[in-house]
Amino acid sequence: MIRQAWRERSIRGLFFLAAATSIIILLLIMLFLFGEGLPLFRAYGLWDFLAGQFWAPTAEPPRFGLLPLLLGSLWVTFGALLLAVPLGLGAAIYIAELAPAGLRELLKALVEVLAAIPSVVYGFFALVIIVPWVKASFHLPIGKTALSASLVLGVMALPTIVSLAEDALTGVPRGFREAALALGATKWQTIWRVTVPAALSGISTAVILGAGRAIGETMTVLMVSGMAPIIPHSFLQPVRPLTATIAAEVGEAVWGSPHYHALFALGIVLFLLSLGINLLAEWLTSRYRGVKV
C-alpha cells in the first residue's frame, strides 16, 4: 500500500511538473515579448502605433502604424474563413454521417496528410497556380493579392476545421439520431436539425481555431500577399499581414532600435490576438454546454 501511494504521488507530481513547465514557458514568452516591445512607446506614442496608417520604418522620421498590417491580417483571415468554413463543415458532415466506413478512414487520413504539408510547399503551389490565375482572371498587374493569400490560407485551415468538426459530430450520441429517425425525420433533416445543433459547440471551436491557424501563418502569406503596407479596400489589393512583416524585417532591424522594438510590439499584438481567439473558443464551448466561464 505504501509503495502504491508513493507511486501515485510520483505520477501526480510528474503531471503537475509538466503543467507547471508549460505555464512557466508561457510566462517567459510573455515577459520576453513585452520586455522588448513596450520600449517602443517611450519614443513613439501608443496611439500613434495603434491608429497609425503608415508603416515606414526606414523613413525620416520612421512611421510605425499598426493599422495597415492588422487590417491586412484580418482581411486574409476573413477571406480564408469564407472558403474554409463551408468546405470544412461539408467535409466533416460527409465523413461523420454519410461516408462508408472504408472511405471514412481514407478521407480522415487524407485530411491528416493535408495538415502535414509544410507551409512553404503551400506557398510554392500558390505562386505557381493561384497567383497567375488571380492575375489573369481579374486582369491585374500583379496576382499577389489578399485574394491569393485568402485562397491558400483557406486550404491550410481546412484540416483544423474538418478534424475538429468531425470529432464533434461523431461525439453526438447515437440515440439522438435514432430518435429523430423514429419520429419520421429524413437523413438530411436529422443531420441539419439534430446532429449539427447538438455538435454546435465543437463546430464553433473548430471555426475559431481555424481562424487562429490562418491569422498565425507566416511563410505562405509572405510569399503571395504582395507585401504592400497599405490599408486594403478589396481582396484584389496586395496586403502586408503582421506575421509576414515580422518575418521579412526582423533580420534587417538593428538591435535595440525603434524598428526592433516595433517588431516586438507587433508580436505582442499577435500574441493578444491568439489569446483572444483561444479564449473565445473556450467561451463558446462553455456557453453551449451550459457552463459559465
N, C-alpha and C positions, 0 to 999 in steps of 0.2 A: 504493500500500500504506500509506503514512504517513497519507494522508487517510482511508482506510478505518479504520485503527486509531484515529485521533483521533475519528472519528465513533462508533465502538463504545464508546470510553471516555466520550464525552459522553453517549450514551444510557444507559450503565450508571450514570453519575453522576446523571442525572435521576431514574432509578428509585430509586436509593439516597436521594436527597433527598426523594422522595415518601414512601418508607417511614419515613425518619427524622422527617419532619414529623408523620406520624401518631403515632409514638411520643412525640414531644415534646408534642403536643396532649394525648394521654392522660395523660402525667405532670403537665402543668399542671392538668388537671381534677382529678387525684388530690390534688395539693398544695392546690388551692383548697378542695376538699371537706373534706379532713382538717384544713386550717388553720382553717376556720370551724366545723367540727363538734366537734373534740376539746375546745375550751374549755368545752363544757357540763359535762364531767366534773370540772372544778375545783370547781364548786359543787354538782354533782349526781352522785352516785356511779354508776360504770359498771354495777354490779349492779342498782342501783335502776332504771336505764334499761332494761337488758336483760330483767329479770324483772318490772318494774312492770306492774300490771294496770289502771292507770288513766291516761288521757291527758286532763289538765285543765290546760292552760297558763294559764288565767285564774283558777284557784283560788288560795286563800291557805292554805298555800304551794302553788305550782304543782306539778303532777304530770306527769312525762314518762315514762310507762310504754310501752315498745315493744310489749309482748305483744299487746294487742288489735289494734293496727294490723298487726303482722306476721301474726297468725293470720287477720285479715280478707283480706289479700292471698293467703295460701296457700289459704284456703277457695275464693275465687272462681277462682283459677287451677286448683285441682284440679277444680272443677265444670266449668270451661271445657274441660279436657282430656277429661273423661268424655264430652262431646259431640263435640269436635273430632277426637279420635284415631280412633274407629271410622268416622265420616263421612269424614274426610280420607283415611284409608287405603283405604276402599272406593272413593272417587272416584279416587284415584291408580291403583288397580289397574284400574278400568274404563277410564280414559284411556290407560294404558300398554299394557294387554293385550287389551282387548275392543272398544273403540270403533272404528268405521270411521275411515279416515284423515281424511275431511272433518269428521266430528263431533268427532274428537280435537282438531283445531286450533281449532274453535269453542269447545269446553269449556276448553281452555287459555287462550284469550283471555278468556273469561268469568271464570275464576279470577283472572286479572291485573286485570280491572276490579274484582272484589270487593276485591282488595288496595288499589286506588287510592281507594276511597271514604273520605272524611275520617272520623275517629273521632267528630266531633261529629254527623255525619249518623247514624251508628250509635246514638248516644245519643238523638237525637230519635226514631228508629224505636223504640227500646226504651221510651221514655217513652209513646209513643202506642199501641204494640201489646203489648209484653211485660209492662210493669208492670201495666196493667189486667187482663191475662189472669191473671197470677200472683195478683193480689188477689182476683179473682172465683173462680178455681179452688180456692184454698186457704182462702177465707173469712178473709182477713187484713184488719186495719185499714189497712194500707199495703202497696203492692205493690213498694216499693223495698227489695229484699232481696238477700241473697247469691245466691239462685237467679236473679233477674233479671239481675244482673251476670254470672253464670256463663254464662247462655244467650247473651247478646250477645257476650261475650268468646270463647265457643266459635266463633261465626260469624266473628269477626275473626281468630282463629288459624287458621281453615281454609285460607286461601290459602298461608300458610307451609308447613303440613304437606302439603297437596296438591302444591304445586310441587316441594318437595324430595324427597318420597317418589316422585313420578312420575319425576323425574330419576334417582333411584337404581334404580327398576325398569327404566327404559329402558336404563340402563347395563349391565344384566346381559347377558353375551354371548349371542347368538342360539343358539350351539351348545349351551348348557345346556338350552334349551327343546327343541331338535331331538333331543337325546339322550334326554330324558325321554319325548318322544312316540314315539320309535323303540322304546323299551322297553315300550310299551303303556300309558303313563300317559294319563289323560284331560286335557283342557284345565285343569280345576279342580285336579286333582292336581298338574299341572305348576306351576300358579301358587302353590299353598299349600306344596308340598313342595320346590320347586326355586327358583322365581323370588324369592318373598318371603324365604326364608332367605338367598339369595345377596345380596339387597339390604338385609339387616337393618342393616348399618352406616349406610347413608344414611337408612333409615326411623327408626332411633333418633335420629339427629341432627335429623331433621325434627320429631320429637315434642319433643325438648329445646328446640329453638329456638322451637317453637310455644308452649311454656310460658314462655319468655322474652318472647315477644310479649305474652302475656296478663298476666304479672306486671308489665310495664312500662307498661301502658296507663293513661292518666290521665283524659282528659276523659269517656270513657264511664262509668267506674266512679264518677266524681264526680257524674254525673247520675242514676244509677239504683241505687247501692248502699245508699242510705239514710243514709250518713254518721253512723252511731252508733258511737262508740268503745267498744264492748263486746266481750268475748270471746265469739265465736259458738259455739253448740252445735248449730245446724242451719242448713240452707240457707234456711229461711224467716224468718231474722232479718236485720235490717239490719246492715251492717258498714261499716267505715271503713278501706279499704286505705291503704298507705303513700303511694302516688303521689297519691291524692286528698287526703290530709291536707296534703301539701306544697303542692299547688296551691291549696287552699282557704285556707290560713293564712299563706302567705308574704307576702301583701300587707298583712297585719294585724300582723305581728311587728315590734317595734321593733328597729332595727339595733343589734347588739351585746348584746341582752338574752338571758337564758337561753332564752326561746322561740325566738328567732332561731337560736341555736346548736343547739337541739334539732332544728329542721327540717333543718339541715345534717347532723346526726347520722343522721336518717332517710335522707338522701341517701347517706350512707356505707353504710348497711345495704343500700339498693337497689343501689348500685354493687357491693358484695361479692356480693350475690345474682346479679346479672347476670354477674359474672366467674365465679362458681362454675358457673352454668348453661353458659356457653361452654366452660369447662374440662372439664366433664362430657361435653359433646357431643364435644369433641376426644378425650377419653379413650375414649369408646365407639367412635368411628370408628377409632382406632388399635388398640384391643383386637380388634375384629372383623376388622381387616385383618392381625392377627398382628404388629403393630408395638408395641413397648414405648414408653410415653410417658416 
